[in-house]
Amino acid sequence: MGALVLGGVIIVVGAVAFAATHPRSAPPATAPASQPATPQSVADLLAMPPESIEKLDLALLNLICAKGLPGAEDLDIPATLKKLDEWAAKVRHETARHLYRVNDPRYAEHYRHSQTLPAA
């Protein structure tokens, strides 16, 4: 059970880090007729062409796949996406606030002189 929880935490941390470096654009007020509806299930995902799936938000894909798993019975995907966006904004803010430490001689050794990667 502990490994399952740890795995879930790792996925959430990865999703937050990804969201912090890849901000989600706001969806259009009304979806064009040619644009398919947002998938709601794994079956919907499997029915989509790969080029459509690769355009979907990574957090949304993970949450759709989590539906039905033990512990996800009350999963509210829109609320969870909103919370992930809030966490990503906080991570983005705190990263920018502390970025000087990477090159500051007082802290650089602690961070092994690491450098940030440019956003994709």
DSSP file (Angstrom, degrees, kcal/mol; ACC not computed):
  #  RESIDUE AA STRUCTURE BP1 BP2  ACC     N-H-->O    O-->H-N    N-H-->O    O-->H-N    TCO  KAPPA ALPHA  PHI   PSI    X-CA   Y-CA   Z-CA
    1    1 A M     >        0   0    0      0, 0.0     4,-2.1     0, 0.0     5,-0.2   0.000 360.0 360.0 360.0 -40.7    0.0    0.0    0.0
    2    2 A G  H  >  +     0   0    0      1,-0.2     4,-2.6     2,-0.2     5,-0.2   0.873 360.0  52.0 -62.5 -37.6    2.9    2.4    0.8
    3    3 A A  H  > S+     0   0    0      2,-0.2     4,-2.6     1,-0.2    -1,-0.2   0.873 108.2  52.0 -66.3 -36.3    4.4    1.9   -2.6
    4    4 A L  H  > S+     0   0    0      2,-0.2     4,-2.1     1,-0.2    -2,-0.2   0.918 111.5  45.9 -65.2 -43.6    1.1    2.7   -4.2
    5    5 A V  H  X S+     0   0    0     -4,-2.1     4,-2.4     2,-0.2    -2,-0.2   0.923 113.0  49.9 -64.3 -44.5    0.8    5.9   -2.3
    6    6 A L  H  X S+     0   0    0     -4,-2.6     4,-2.5     1,-0.2    -2,-0.2   0.909 110.0  51.2 -60.9 -42.3    4.4    6.8   -3.0
    7    7 A G  H  X S+     0   0    0     -4,-2.6     4,-2.1     1,-0.2    -1,-0.2   0.901 110.2  49.4 -61.2 -41.2    3.8    6.1   -6.7
    8    8 A G  H  X S+     0   0    0     -4,-2.1     4,-2.4     2,-0.2    -2,-0.2   0.895 110.2  50.5 -64.4 -40.5    0.8    8.4   -6.7
    9    9 A V  H  X S+     0   0    0     -4,-2.4     4,-2.8     2,-0.2     5,-0.2   0.910 109.4  51.2 -63.9 -42.1    2.8   11.2   -5.0
   10   10 A I  H  X S+     0   0    0     -4,-2.5     4,-2.5     2,-0.2    -2,-0.2   0.908 110.3  49.1 -62.4 -41.9    5.5   10.9   -7.6
   11   11 A I  H  X S+     0   0    0     -4,-2.1     4,-2.6     2,-0.2    -2,-0.2   0.926 112.4  47.7 -63.5 -44.3    2.9   11.2  -10.4
   12   12 A V  H  X S+     0   0    0     -4,-2.4     4,-2.7     2,-0.2    -2,-0.2   0.926 112.2  48.9 -63.5 -44.7    1.4   14.2   -8.8
   13   13 A V  H  X S+     0   0    0     -4,-2.8     4,-2.6     1,-0.2    -1,-0.2   0.915 112.7  48.7 -61.7 -42.4    4.7   15.9   -8.2
   14   14 A G  H  X S+     0   0    0     -4,-2.5     4,-2.6    -5,-0.2    -1,-0.2   0.908 111.5  49.1 -63.1 -41.9    5.7   15.2  -11.8
   15   15 A A  H  X S+     0   0    0     -4,-2.6     4,-2.8     2,-0.2    -2,-0.2   0.900 111.8  49.0 -65.2 -40.0    2.4   16.6  -13.1
   16   16 A V  H  X S+     0   0    0     -4,-2.7     4,-2.3     2,-0.2    -2,-0.2   0.925 112.0  48.5 -64.7 -44.1    2.8   19.7  -11.0
   17   17 A A  H  X S+     0   0    0     -4,-2.6     4,-1.3     2,-0.2    -2,-0.2   0.913 113.2  47.7 -62.7 -41.8    6.4   20.2  -12.2
   18   18 A F  H  X S+     0   0    0     -4,-2.6     4,-1.4     1,-0.2     3,-0.4   0.935 112.3  49.1 -63.7 -45.2    5.2   19.7  -15.8
   19   19 A A  H  < S+     0   0    0     -4,-2.8    -1,-0.2     1,-0.2    -2,-0.2   0.845 106.8  56.9 -64.3 -32.5    2.3   22.1  -15.3
   20   20 A A  H  < S+     0   0    0     -4,-2.3    -1,-0.2     1,-0.2    -2,-0.2   0.833 115.9  35.5 -67.2 -31.0    4.7   24.7  -13.8
   21   21 A T  H  < S+     0   0    0     -4,-1.3    99,-0.2    -3,-0.4    -1,-0.2   0.541 122.1  45.8-100.2  -7.9    6.9   24.7  -16.9
   22   22 A H  S  < S-     0   0    0     -4,-1.4    -1,-0.2    -5,-0.1    -2,-0.1  -0.666  81.3-154.9-133.8  77.6    4.1   24.2  -19.4
   23   23 A P        -     0   0    0      0, 0.0     2,-0.4     0, 0.0    -3,-0.1  -0.221  19.3-120.3 -57.4 140.8    1.2   26.6  -18.6
   24   24 A R        -     0   0    0     -5,-0.1     2,-0.2     1,-0.0    -5,-0.0  -0.653  23.0-129.7 -82.1 133.4   -2.2   25.5  -19.8
   25   25 A S        -     0   0    0     -2,-0.4    -1,-0.0     1,-0.1     0, 0.0  -0.566  32.4 -98.5 -81.2 150.1   -3.9   27.9  -22.2
   26   26 A A        -     0   0    0     -2,-0.2    -1,-0.1     1,-0.1     3,-0.1  -0.425  40.3-114.4 -67.6 138.7   -7.5   28.8  -21.4
   27   27 A P        -     0   0    0      0, 0.0    -1,-0.1     0, 0.0     4,-0.0  -0.390  39.3 -94.0 -70.0 152.8  -10.0   26.8  -23.4
   28   28 A P        -     0   0    0      0, 0.0     3,-0.1     0, 0.0     0, 0.0  -0.299  32.5-114.1 -64.5 154.0  -12.1   28.8  -25.9
   29   29 A A  S    S+     0   0    0      1,-0.2     2,-0.4    -3,-0.1     0, 0.0   0.896 105.2  17.3 -57.8 -42.2  -15.5   30.0  -24.6
   30   30 A T  S    S-     0   0    0      0, 0.0    -1,-0.2     0, 0.0     3,-0.1  -1.000  87.8-122.5-131.5 134.5  -17.2   27.7  -27.1
   31   31 A A        -     0   0    0     -2,-0.4     6,-0.0    -3,-0.1    -2,-0.0  -0.527  32.9-110.1 -74.7 136.2  -15.5   24.8  -28.8
   32   32 A P    >   -     0   0    0      0, 0.0     3,-1.5     0, 0.0    -1,-0.1  -0.275  28.5-112.6 -60.7 154.1  -15.6   24.9  -32.6
   33   33 A A  T 3  S+     0   0    0      1,-0.3    -2,-0.1    -3,-0.1     0, 0.0   0.814 117.1  55.7 -59.9 -30.8  -17.9   22.3  -34.2
   34   34 A S  T 3  S+     0   0    0      2,-0.1    -1,-0.3     0, 0.0    -3,-0.0   0.663  89.8  88.4 -77.8 -14.4  -14.8   20.5  -35.6
   35   35 A Q  S <  S-     0   0    0     -3,-1.5     3,-0.1     1,-0.0    -4,-0.0  -0.732  80.3-128.1 -88.0 124.9  -13.2   20.2  -32.2
   36   36 A P        -     0   0    0      0, 0.0    -2,-0.1     0, 0.0    -1,-0.0  -0.272  31.3 -94.8 -68.1 157.5  -14.2   17.0  -30.4
   37   37 A A        -     0   0    0      1,-0.1     3,-0.1    -6,-0.0     0, 0.0  -0.265  52.6 -83.7 -65.5 157.7  -15.5   17.2  -26.8
   38   38 A T        -     0   0    0      1,-0.1    -1,-0.1    -3,-0.1     6,-0.0  -0.449  54.2-107.5 -63.0 130.8  -13.1   16.7  -24.0
   39   39 A P        -     0   0    0      0, 0.0    -1,-0.1     0, 0.0     3,-0.1  -0.314  31.8-172.2 -62.6 144.4  -12.6   12.9  -23.4
   40   40 A Q        +     0   0    0      1,-0.1     2,-0.3    -3,-0.1    -2,-0.1   0.514  63.1  25.0-113.4 -11.5  -14.3   11.7  -20.2
   41   41 A S  S  > S-     0   0    0      1,-0.1     4,-1.9    24,-0.0     5,-0.1  -0.929  80.7-103.2-148.3 168.1  -13.0    8.1  -20.1
   42   42 A V  H  > S+     0   0    0     22,-0.3     4,-2.7    -2,-0.3     5,-0.2   0.866 121.7  58.6 -62.4 -35.7  -10.2    5.8  -21.1
   43   43 A A  H  > S+     0   0    0      1,-0.2     4,-1.3     2,-0.2    -1,-0.2   0.905 104.5  50.2 -60.9 -40.9  -12.6    4.4  -23.8
   44   44 A D  H  4 S+     0   0    0      1,-0.2     4,-0.5     2,-0.2    -1,-0.2   0.911 110.9  49.6 -61.7 -41.8  -12.9    8.0  -25.2
   45   45 A L  H >< S+     0   0    0     -4,-1.9     3,-1.4     1,-0.2    -2,-0.2   0.920 108.7  51.9 -63.0 -43.5   -9.1    8.3  -25.2
   46   46 A L  H 3< S+     0   0    0     -4,-2.7    -1,-0.2     1,-0.3    -2,-0.2   0.764 106.1  55.6 -65.9 -24.4   -8.8    5.0  -27.1
   47   47 A A  T 3< S+     0   0    0     -4,-1.3    -1,-0.3    -3,-0.2    -2,-0.2   0.581  93.7  90.3 -82.4  -9.8  -11.2    6.1  -29.7
   48   48 A M  S <  S-     0   0    0     -3,-1.4    -3,-0.0    -4,-0.5    -4,-0.0  -0.579  84.7-110.2 -88.7 148.6   -9.1    9.2  -30.4
   49   49 A P    >>  -     0   0    0      0, 0.0     4,-1.8     0, 0.0     3,-1.6  -0.488  32.3-113.9 -70.5 148.6   -6.4    9.4  -33.1
   50   50 A P  H 3> S+     0   0    0      0, 0.0     4,-2.4     0, 0.0     5,-0.2   0.842 115.1  59.6 -53.6 -37.5   -2.9    9.7  -31.5
   51   51 A E  H 34 S+     0   0    0      1,-0.2     4,-0.2     2,-0.2    -3,-0.0   0.774 107.4  47.0 -66.7 -23.2   -2.4   13.2  -33.0
   52   52 A S  H X4 S+     0   0    0     -3,-1.6     3,-0.9     2,-0.2     4,-0.4   0.863 110.2  52.2 -80.1 -38.7   -5.4   14.4  -31.0
   53   53 A I  H >< S+     0   0    0     -4,-1.8     3,-1.8     1,-0.2    -2,-0.2   0.897 102.4  58.7 -63.6 -40.5   -4.3   12.7  -27.8
   54   54 A E  T 3< S+     0   0    0     -4,-2.4    -1,-0.2     1,-0.3    -2,-0.2   0.672 101.4  56.9 -67.3 -13.7   -0.9   14.3  -27.9
   55   55 A K  T <  S+     0   0    0     -3,-0.9    -1,-0.3    -4,-0.2    -2,-0.2   0.562  88.4 100.2 -89.4  -9.6   -2.6   17.7  -27.8
   56   56 A L  S <  S-     0   0    0     -3,-1.8     2,-0.2    -4,-0.4    -3,-0.0  -0.390  87.7 -92.8 -77.5 154.7   -4.4   17.0  -24.6
   57   57 A D     >  -     0   0    0      1,-0.1     4,-2.2    -2,-0.1     5,-0.1  -0.450  28.9-135.9 -64.8 133.2   -3.2   18.2  -21.2
   58   58 A L  H  > S+     0   0    0      1,-0.2     4,-2.3     2,-0.2     5,-0.2   0.883 104.8  52.1 -61.4 -40.4   -1.0   15.7  -19.5
   59   59 A A  H  > S+     0   0    0      1,-0.2     4,-2.5     2,-0.2    -1,-0.2   0.909 108.1  52.0 -63.6 -40.8   -2.7   16.1  -16.1
   60   60 A L  H  > S+     0   0    0      2,-0.2     4,-2.7     1,-0.2     5,-0.2   0.923 108.7  50.8 -60.9 -44.1   -6.1   15.6  -17.8
   61   61 A L  H  X S+     0   0    0     -4,-2.2     4,-2.2     1,-0.2    -2,-0.2   0.932 111.6  47.5 -58.5 -46.4   -4.8   12.3  -19.3
   62   62 A N  H  X S+     0   0    0     -4,-2.3     4,-1.4     1,-0.2    -1,-0.2   0.908 113.1  47.9 -62.2 -42.4   -3.5   11.1  -16.0
   63   63 A L  H  X S+     0   0    0     -4,-2.5     4,-1.1     2,-0.2    -1,-0.2   0.892 109.7  51.7 -69.3 -38.9   -6.7   12.0  -14.2
   64   64 A I  H >< S+     0   0    0     -4,-2.7     3,-0.7     1,-0.2   -22,-0.3   0.928 111.5  48.3 -60.8 -43.2   -8.9   10.3  -16.8
   65   65 A C  H 3< S+     0   0    0     -4,-2.2    -1,-0.2     1,-0.2    -2,-0.2   0.771 107.2  57.2 -68.1 -25.2   -6.8    7.1  -16.4
   66   66 A A  H >< S+     0   0    0     -4,-1.4     3,-2.3    -5,-0.2    -1,-0.2   0.711  79.4 111.0 -78.7 -20.3   -7.1    7.4  -12.6
   67   67 A K  T << S+     0   0    0     -4,-1.1     6,-0.1    -3,-0.7   -25,-0.1  -0.306  82.8  20.1 -57.0 132.9  -10.9    7.3  -12.8
   68   68 A G  T 3  S+     0   0    0      4,-0.4    -1,-0.3     1,-0.3     5,-0.1   0.283  93.3 124.7  91.3 -10.8  -12.2    4.0  -11.3
   69   69 A L  S X  S-     0   0    0     -3,-2.3     3,-2.4     3,-0.1    -1,-0.3  -0.494  77.5 -84.3 -78.1 153.2   -9.0    3.2   -9.4
   70   70 A P  T 3  S+     0   0    0      0, 0.0    -1,-0.1     0, 0.0    -3,-0.0  -0.341 119.4  22.8 -56.4 131.8   -9.3    2.5   -5.7
   71   71 A G  T 3  S+     0   0    0     -3,-0.1     3,-0.2    -2,-0.0    -2,-0.0   0.302 106.3  83.2  93.3  -8.1   -9.2    5.8   -3.8
   72   72 A A    X   +     0   0    0     -3,-2.4     3,-1.6    -6,-0.1    -4,-0.4   0.093  49.5 115.4-112.6  21.7  -10.4    7.8   -6.8
   73   73 A E  T 3  S+     0   0    0      1,-0.3    -1,-0.1    -6,-0.1    -6,-0.0   0.855  84.3  37.8 -60.9 -36.0  -14.1    7.2   -6.4
   74   74 A D  T 3  S+     0   0    0     -3,-0.2    -1,-0.3     2,-0.1     2,-0.2   0.015  82.8 153.8-104.5  27.0  -14.9   10.8   -5.7
   75   75 A L    <   -     0   0    0     -3,-1.6     2,-0.8     1,-0.1    -3,-0.1  -0.397  27.4-164.9 -63.9 121.6  -12.4   12.2   -8.3
   76   76 A D     >  -     0   0    0     -2,-0.2     4,-2.6     1,-0.2     5,-0.2  -0.885   2.9-169.0-107.8  97.4  -13.5   15.7   -9.5
   77   77 A I  H  > S+     0   0    0     -2,-0.8     4,-2.8     1,-0.2     5,-0.2   0.911  82.0  48.4 -60.8 -48.5  -11.3   16.2  -12.6
   78   78 A P  H  > S+     0   0    0      0, 0.0     4,-2.1     0, 0.0    -1,-0.2   0.920 115.0  46.1 -59.3 -41.4  -12.1   20.0  -13.1
   79   79 A A  H  > S+     0   0    0      2,-0.2     4,-2.3     1,-0.2    -2,-0.2   0.890 113.2  49.7 -66.9 -38.0  -11.5   20.8   -9.4
   80   80 A T  H  X S+     0   0    0     -4,-2.6     4,-2.6     2,-0.2    -1,-0.2   0.903 109.8  50.4 -68.0 -40.8   -8.3   18.7   -9.5
   81   81 A L  H  X S+     0   0    0     -4,-2.8     4,-2.2     2,-0.2    -1,-0.2   0.898 110.7  50.4 -61.9 -39.8   -7.0   20.5  -12.6
   82   82 A K  H  X S+     0   0    0     -4,-2.1     4,-2.1    -5,-0.2    -2,-0.2   0.927 111.0  48.3 -63.5 -44.3   -7.7   23.8  -11.0
   83   83 A K  H  X S+     0   0    0     -4,-2.3     4,-2.6     1,-0.2    -2,-0.2   0.905 110.1  52.0 -63.8 -41.7   -5.8   22.7   -7.9
   84   84 A L  H  X S+     0   0    0     -4,-2.6     4,-2.7     1,-0.2    -1,-0.2   0.897 108.8  51.0 -60.9 -40.1   -2.9   21.5  -10.0
   85   85 A D  H  X S+     0   0    0     -4,-2.2     4,-2.2     2,-0.2    -1,-0.2   0.893 109.9  49.9 -64.2 -38.8   -2.8   24.9  -11.8
   86   86 A E  H  X S+     0   0    0     -4,-2.1     4,-2.0     2,-0.2    -2,-0.2   0.933 112.6  46.5 -64.1 -45.2   -2.8   26.7   -8.4
   87   87 A W  H  X S+     0   0    0     -4,-2.6     4,-2.8     1,-0.2    -2,-0.2   0.908 111.0  52.5 -63.2 -41.4    0.1   24.5   -7.2
   88   88 A A  H  X S+     0   0    0     -4,-2.7     4,-2.8     1,-0.2    -1,-0.2   0.898 108.2  50.7 -62.4 -40.2    2.0   25.0  -10.5
   89   89 A A  H  X S+     0   0    0     -4,-2.2     4,-2.4     2,-0.2    -1,-0.2   0.905 111.5  48.3 -63.4 -40.5    1.6   28.8  -10.1
   90   90 A K  H  X S+     0   0    0     -4,-2.0     4,-2.8     2,-0.2     5,-0.2   0.922 112.5  47.8 -65.1 -44.4    3.0   28.5   -6.6
   91   91 A V  H  X S+     0   0    0     -4,-2.8     4,-2.7     2,-0.2     5,-0.2   0.919 112.1  50.4 -61.8 -43.6    5.9   26.4   -7.8
   92   92 A R  H  X S+     0   0    0     -4,-2.8     4,-2.2     2,-0.2    -2,-0.2   0.923 113.2  46.2 -59.9 -45.2    6.6   28.8  -10.6
   93   93 A H  H  X S+     0   0    0     -4,-2.4     4,-2.3     2,-0.2    -2,-0.2   0.939 115.2  44.8 -63.5 -48.9    6.6   31.8   -8.2
   94   94 A E  H  X S+     0   0    0     -4,-2.8     4,-1.7     2,-0.2    -2,-0.2   0.858 111.9  53.0 -67.7 -35.1    8.8   30.1   -5.6
   95   95 A T  H  X S+     0   0    0     -4,-2.7     4,-0.8    -5,-0.2     3,-0.2   0.946 112.0  44.8 -63.7 -47.3   11.3   28.8   -8.2
   96   96 A A  H  < S+     0   0    0     -4,-2.2     3,-0.5     1,-0.2     4,-0.3   0.882 112.0  53.9 -62.8 -37.6   11.7   32.3   -9.6
   97   97 A R  H  < S+     0   0    0     -4,-2.3    -1,-0.2     1,-0.2     3,-0.2   0.827 119.1  32.3 -67.5 -32.0   12.0   33.7   -6.1
   98   98 A H  H >< S+     0   0    0     -4,-1.7     3,-1.6    -3,-0.2     4,-0.3   0.332  85.9 103.8-108.3   6.3   14.8   31.3   -5.2
   99   99 A L  G ><  +     0   0    0     -4,-0.8     3,-1.6    -3,-0.5     4,-0.5   0.797  68.8  70.3 -62.0 -29.1   16.6   30.9   -8.5
  100  100 A Y  G >> S+     0   0    0     -4,-0.3     4,-1.4     1,-0.3     3,-1.0   0.795  84.6  71.6 -58.2 -27.1   19.4   33.3   -7.5
  101  101 A R  G <4 S+     0   0    0     -3,-1.6    -1,-0.3     1,-0.3    10,-0.2   0.758  82.7  69.6 -63.8 -24.7   20.6   30.6   -5.1
  102  102 A V  G <4 S+     0   0    0     -3,-1.6    -1,-0.3    -4,-0.3    -2,-0.2   0.886 115.2  24.3 -61.1 -38.3   21.8   28.4   -8.0
  103  103 A N  T <4 S+     0   0    0     -3,-1.0    -1,-0.2    -4,-0.5    -2,-0.2   0.537  94.5 108.4-105.6  -9.4   24.6   30.8   -8.8
  104  104 A D    >X  -     0   0    0     -4,-1.4     4,-2.9     1,-0.2     3,-2.1  -0.567  69.3-137.0 -70.5 124.1   25.0   32.5   -5.4
  105  105 A P  T 34 S+     0   0    0      0, 0.0     4,-0.4     0, 0.0    -1,-0.2   0.767 101.8  61.9 -55.5 -26.1   28.4   31.3   -3.9
  106  106 A R  T 34 S+     0   0    0      1,-0.2     4,-0.1     2,-0.1    -5,-0.1   0.764 124.0  15.5 -70.7 -23.2   26.7   30.9   -0.5
  107  107 A Y  T X> S+     0   0    0     -3,-2.1     4,-1.5    -6,-0.2     3,-0.6   0.574  98.5  93.7-124.0 -16.8   24.2   28.3   -1.9
  108  108 A A  T 3<>S+     0   0    0     -4,-2.9     5,-2.9     1,-0.3     6,-0.3   0.836  85.8  52.8 -57.2 -39.3   25.6   27.0   -5.2
  109  109 A E  T >45S+     0   0    0     -4,-0.4     3,-1.5     1,-0.2    -1,-0.3   0.900 105.2  55.6 -64.0 -39.0   27.4   24.0   -3.8
  110  110 A H  T <45S+     0   0    0     -3,-0.6    -1,-0.2     1,-0.3    -2,-0.2   0.888 113.7  40.7 -58.7 -39.0   24.3   22.8   -2.1
  111  111 A Y  T ><5S-     0   0    0     -4,-1.5     3,-1.7   -10,-0.2    -1,-0.3   0.264 113.1-120.7 -93.2  10.8   22.5   22.9   -5.4
  112  112 A R  T < 5 -     0   0    0     -3,-1.5    -3,-0.2     1,-0.3    -2,-0.1   0.823  59.9 -72.7  52.8  36.1   25.5   21.4   -7.2
  113  113 A H  T 3 <S+     0   0    0     -5,-2.9    -1,-0.3   -11,-0.2    -4,-0.1   0.810  82.2 177.6  52.9  33.9   25.7   24.5   -9.4
  114  114 A S    <   -     0   0    0     -3,-1.7     2,-0.3    -6,-0.3    -1,-0.1  -0.262  16.6-147.5 -68.0 155.7   22.6   23.2  -11.3
  115  115 A Q        -     0   0    0    -12,-0.0     2,-0.2   -13,-0.0    -1,-0.0  -0.907  14.4-116.1-122.2 150.9   21.0   25.3  -14.0
  116  116 A T        -     0   0    0     -2,-0.3     3,-0.0   -17,-0.1   -17,-0.0  -0.541  26.1-125.2 -82.6 153.5   17.4   25.5  -15.1
  117  117 A L        -     0   0    0     -2,-0.2     3,-0.1     1,-0.1    -1,-0.0  -0.762  31.1-104.7 -93.9 144.1   16.3   24.4  -18.4
  118  118 A P        -     0   0    0      0, 0.0     2,-0.1     0, 0.0    -1,-0.1  -0.369  44.6 -96.0 -65.4 148.4   14.4   26.8  -20.7
  119  119 A A              0   0    0      1,-0.1   -97,-0.1    -3,-0.0   -98,-0.0  -0.393 360.0 360.0 -64.9 140.2   10.7   26.2  -20.9
  120  120 A A              0   0    0    -99,-0.2    -1,-0.1    -2,-0.1   -98,-0.1   0.479 360.0 360.0 -76.8 360.0    9.8   24.2  -24.0
